[in-house]
Amino acid sequence: MTQGTGNGTYERGLRIRRDVLGAAHVDRSLGQVSAFGRPMQELVTEYCWGAVWGREGLDRRTRSLLNLAMLTALNRSHELAVHVRGAVTNGCTETEIQETLLQTAIYAGVPAALEAFRVAEKVLADLREAAEGAR
């Protein structure tokens, strides 16, 4: 994998992406990428994670909740599941996640929010089960 433009943004993005989504998830995404998909993974790592998530204007918790709302509005269930895990990693509570999804029901539509609730509930249950199993 190339390392973006070489200005450090890619490396910062890789660190942030691993912090939020987990090294295993990121390493799997980057390790399984095809030559065709590689430029997209590099773009996401450098610009989404390095250039935007790396900014100081919002904390990671806020960015996570914004992502949940936008991914719900866009009806992107797979990415929503990934970012629910990231939101928990960033310190968001189940109540904050729930309230964010309720807010999207009003502004983005009930069907999208219903699907988001289904996705989030499964992810949160999986995380609780994993935590209990680790004890």
C-alpha positions, 0 to 999 in steps of 0.5 A: 500500500502506498502512503498517500501524499507523503505529508504525514496525513496518511500515517495520522489517518491510519493511527486514528482509523485503528484507534477508532475502529480497531486494528484488526478491522483496519488491518483486515480491510487493508489486507484484503483490498484488491489492486482496484480497491486500493486507491479508495482505501488510501483515499479513505485513510488519508482524507476521511481519517487523517485530514478530517478526523485528525482536525481539532475542531470536534472531539471523536465522540462528537464525530462518531455521533455525527457519523451515526446520524449521517450513515442512518440518513444515507441508509448505509447499514454496513458502515453504520455497524462499523461506526457504532463500534467506533462510537462505543470505542470513542466513549459514546454511551448507549443512550447517546447512540439511541438519542442520535438515532431518534433524532435522525428519525425526525429529520431523515425518516422513520424507515432509515432510523428503524433500520439503524436501530436494528443494526445498532442494537445487534452491534451493542448486544455483540459488544456486551456479550464479548465484554461478558465473555472476557470476564 
